[in-house]
Every structure is written in structure tokens, then in C-alpha cells.
């Protein structure tokens, strides 16, 4: 499809297409996301205390397991089903979240292009327009989907979580958090999540949008699966590098017990002081593996569904 060709799709079709593609990507990559969450919360305020022969006490940080070991530990101690703990909340999140951030992106981009570029409604190659659209739809999506994200993180944290309550279902989790922590509990971590997803949207959607258009304009590839795979892989790498620090803080704060942190900034400062700057890139390997594979599944699926929807729309 040509850039901007999706604008003739009905809004409802855009939202449903984006949400469906994101759900398929989530199912395919969810175990990597679970491993990422476990690795991100590993070492929260924990250190091994060793007594020396002289009687002094040394605080030694234990080595954290890698991706494959984390996956193996989850399967061995909790069962394979735990790799998909919180999947239903994850799918609810994607239908709320991706449908807004991705489904509205082209429309918001065209709206901003009208403001900044006059009659140039495509926003073609105007990076400022694309960045503004990515930040806008990313922030809007968080406001809709934040409770689903909180529940998903709590489920994925499992027995490693800092909250004492474990949940039997997503509906019970929503009720329990609302009763015990109030509405603030369901929207816990909204600010770091808005920050993260503004970054993610710019790095993911905008990078994909620009790289795909550059590839098409260069003539190296036609608009098809090889082009979409190339652009999606690059977008996944950019997203991981840009979003990992905020993602770790968001996960720690969402999974924290009430009153453990004063806020997301307090969580970030304490993590830096207690664990060092590399803590902000905990879970980088599963994040990279997940985001690249997630982007590949998302964009290839999304582009193919758009083609089918457009064909059906033209046939009517």
C-alpha cells in the first residue's frame, strides 16, 4: 500500500485491525514478556550478606539469571502455564491500547499535517508531524489501558511480586486492586507508563513508518512482507534501546506494595543508588527478543489484515 493509503478505511476498521494484530503478536511473544518482567524486578533491595573471618559483614549482590535460565526457572517451579500468566489482561490491554495508539496514528498524523503543512494531508517525511502523532496516540492509549497493564504486570510478577495478594482471575484482580488500593491503584504508574509509551510509540510506530517509506522510495524493495520485516526489525531495535529504562521503572513501580515507593521518580532513584545504572537495562535481552519478534508479528499481521480489509471495503 502507498503511504497514507489506510486513511480511506473506516475508523472502526482501523481500531479493530490494530487491536487484532497486536493480540496476535502478544500471544506469540508473551513468554518473553513474562521473563522480562521477572528479570526487571529481580534484585529489588535484595543483597546477600556474608560475614568475613574478621567479623565484618559484606553485602554482595547475587548474579541474576539470564533469559533462558529465567524461562527454565519459571517452568520448573511454577509450571509452563505461568509463562502465560496475565495473558487475558494482556489481550484486554492490547485491544484497548494498540487499537488507540496504532489505529489512530494515521488519522492523528493527517490531522497534524493539516495544521503544520497546510494542504499536505499525508504528513509525508515530516518527522515532527510523525513524532507529535506518536506521542499523542501513545499518551491517549495509556489513559484507556492503564488498569489492564497494572493487572498484567501483577500476574506476570507471580510469587516474585511485592504485593501480598495473588489473584485467581483478571476480573478478581481488578476488583481486589480497586477495593484494597482504590482507583489510584488501578492507574498506578500512569506517569511512567505515559513516558514509556510516548517513547515506544515514537521509536516503534514512527521508526517503522519512516523506515518503510525510505525503503519504498529507494526502490530496493516493493511494498510487501520483506519490506515490512526489515522495517519492523529496525523499529524493534530502536524501541528496545529507547524504552528499556522507563520500562524497568514502570514495572518496578506497578509491582510495588502500597507505600513502598513515594512515586516513580523515587523508584528510579532508589534503583540507581542500590543497584547501579545497569539496573535500568535489566531484562534487556528478553526485551529486545520480545520487541523485535513482537514488531515483526505485529506489522506483518497488521499490513496483511489492512490489505484484506481494504479489499473487502472496495468490494462493497
N, C-alpha and C positions, 0 to 999 in steps of 0.2 A: 504493500500500500504506500501511497505517497504520503509525505509528512502532512499531517493535518487532515488526512482523509477520514479519520474517525469522527470528525465533527458532524457528519451527516447522520450519525447513529442517534437514536433517541436516548435521552438521559438515563432512563430506566435500564436500557440495554447496556450502556456503558458501566453503570454501577454493578449490575448483575454479572457482567463479563469479568470485570476486575475482581470482584469478590470470589467468583468461582475459580478463576485461575490461581488466586492466592491460596485458596483452600487446598487445591491440588498440590501446590508447592509445599504447603505446610505439612500435609500428610507424608510427602516424600522425604522431608528433611527433619521431622520432629525429633527423632532420637539425638541428632546432632545439637539441636537447640537445648534439649534436656541436659546433655553433657556440658554444654556451655554454661548453663545456669549453675550446675553443681561446681564447676571449676571456678566460676566467678565468686561464689560465696565461700569457697574453701579458704581457711586461714583467717576467718573473721575473729580477730582478737585472741587467736589461739597460738601459744608457743609452748614448746617442750622445755620444762625446767630440769636442768641437770645440776647435781651437786658435785663440785670438784673435791679433790683429796684435801685441799686446804679449808674446806668448809664453805667456800663461796658458792653462790647459785648463779648459773648461767642460763639465759633464755636463748634457746636455739630453735629456729624455725624449721619445721619438718618439710621435706621436699613434697611438693604436690604432685599427684599422679597426672599423667598425660591423657590425651583423648581416648586412646584405645583402652588404657587401664581404667579410666573413669567409666567408660561404657561397660567394661567387663565387671567392675565392682558393682554397678547398679544391677546388672543381670544376675550376678551371683548372690547378692544379699537381698534384693527386693523382687527379683523376677523380671522377665522380659517386658511384661506389661507396664512396668514402671517407666520404661523409655517413652511411653506414650501417655504418662500421667499428665492430665490437664489438656489432652487433645481437644476435647469438646469445647473447653474455654478458648483454646487456640483457634478453632474453626469459627466460633462465635466472634472472636476478635477480628479475624480476617474479613468476615462478611461485613462487620461494622467499619473496620479500619481501612482495609485495602480498597473497598468499594468507594470510599471517600477520597483517600489520598491519590489513588491511581485513576479511578473512574472520573473524578472531577478535574484531573490535571489538564487535559486538553482544553476543557471549557474555560477554566481559570486562566490558562496561558493565552487563549484567544481574547479573553476579556482584558487582561493586562496589556496585550499587544495593541488593542484598540486605544487604550489610554496613552501608551508610550510611543506607539508607531503610527498613529492615525489610522489610515485605511488598511495598513498591513495587518490583516487579521490572523495570519499564520504564526506570527512571532518567530519567523524563520531566522535561525542563527543568532537571535538576540539573547545573549546569555543572561542578562539582567532580568528579562521577562521570564525566562525559564526558572531562574533561581527564586524569584518572587513567587511564582506559581507553586514551586515545590515547597517552599516554606509555608505558604498559606494552607495548602491542602494537607500537609503533614500536621500542622497545628490543629486544624479542624478535625482531622481524623482522631487525634488523641482525645479530644474532648468527648467524642462519641464513644470511644472504645476503651477508655482507661479502666473501668471496673473489670472488664474481661481480661485485661493484661495483668492486673493485680492477682486475680484468681489463677491465671495460668502460671505465673511465677511461683505462687504458693504451692501449687500442685507439683511443679517440676522440682522445687527445692526438696520435697519429700521430708524424710526424717532429718535431713540436714538443715531444715528451716529453723529460724529463730523463734517463730510463734509456737506456742504450746498446743494450739488447736490444729488437728488434722481433719480433713474434710472427706466425706463419703461421696459427694457429687458436686457438680458445679452449682446447682441451684442451692444446695445446702451451704456451700461456701459463700455465695452471695448473701444469703440470709444471715449466716453467722458473722460475717465481717460487718454487715450493716448494723446488727444488734450490738455486737461487742465493741466495735470501733467507730460506729456512726458513718455518716456519708463521707466524712473525711478519709475513713479507711478505704472505701471503695475508690476514691480518687487520690489515694496515697501515691506520691511520686509523680504527680501530674507535671510539675515544672521540669524535672529532669527528663521526663518522657517527651514533653514538647520539644525540649532542646535536642534530645536524641533524634526524634523523628523529623525535625526540621533538617538536621544534618543528613539523616538517612535519605529523606526524600530528594534533597539536592544531590547527594552523592549517587543515589541509585537511579531515580527516575530521570533527573536532568542529565547525568552522565550517559545513561542509556540513550536518551533522546538525541543528545549531541553526537555521540559516537556513531550511532546508527545513521544519522543524517550525513556525517562526514564520509562514512563508508559508501553510502549510496551515491553521494556526489562525486566521490573519487572514481567510481565505476569499477572498483575491484570486485565487488560482489553485488548481486541483484538482491531485491527485497525478498528474502526467503530465510529458511532455517539457518544456513551457515552465517548469514549476516546477523541474525538475531542471537545466535550462540556467541559470536565474537563480542558483540556489544554487551551482552548480559554478563560475560565473564569479566570484562573490564569494569563494568558497573559494580559487580560484587566485590572486586578488589578495592576499588575506591571507597565503597561503603564500609568495609571492614576497617580500613585504616582510619577513616574519619570518625566512625561512630563508637568504636570499642570503649574508649574511656568513659563516655557518658553512659553507655550501655551497662558497664560494670557498676557504676554508682547507682543507676536506676534499679538494677537487680538487687543490690545490697539493701537499698532503702525500702523497696517494696516488700522484701522478705523479712525486714527487721521487726522485732517485737515493739508494741506500743511504748513510746518514750525512750527507746534505745538511742535514737539519734534526734537531735533538735531539728534537723532538716537535711535535705540532700547535700547542701554545702558542708554541713558538719560531718556527714558520712564520708564525703570526698576527702576532707582534711584529715580525719582520723585514719582513713585508709592510707593516705600518703605518709603520715607520720609513723604509723605502726608497721606498714608493710612495704613502703617504698614506692617509687614511681612506676616500677614494672607491674605493680598490682592493678593499674588501670588497663593493662593489656592481658589480664588473666582470662583464660578461655579464648585466646586469640586464634589458635589453630581450629578448634571447633567452630568459632565464629566465622572464620574465613571459609572453612569447608562448607558450612551451612549456607552462608550468604551467597557464595558463588553457585553452589548447586541450586539453592532456592531461586536465585535470579534466573538461572538457565531454565528451570522448570516453569517459573512464573512467566517470563517473557515469551518463551516459545509457545506455551499454552495460551497465553493472552492473545498473541498475534494470530494464532490459528483460530481461536474462538471468534475474534473480531472478523476474520475473513468469512467464516460461516454465517455470522450474524448479519454482516453486510450483504452477503449473497441472498439470504432469506428476506432481508428488508427490501432489496431491489426487486425480488420476485413478486412481492405483494403488490 
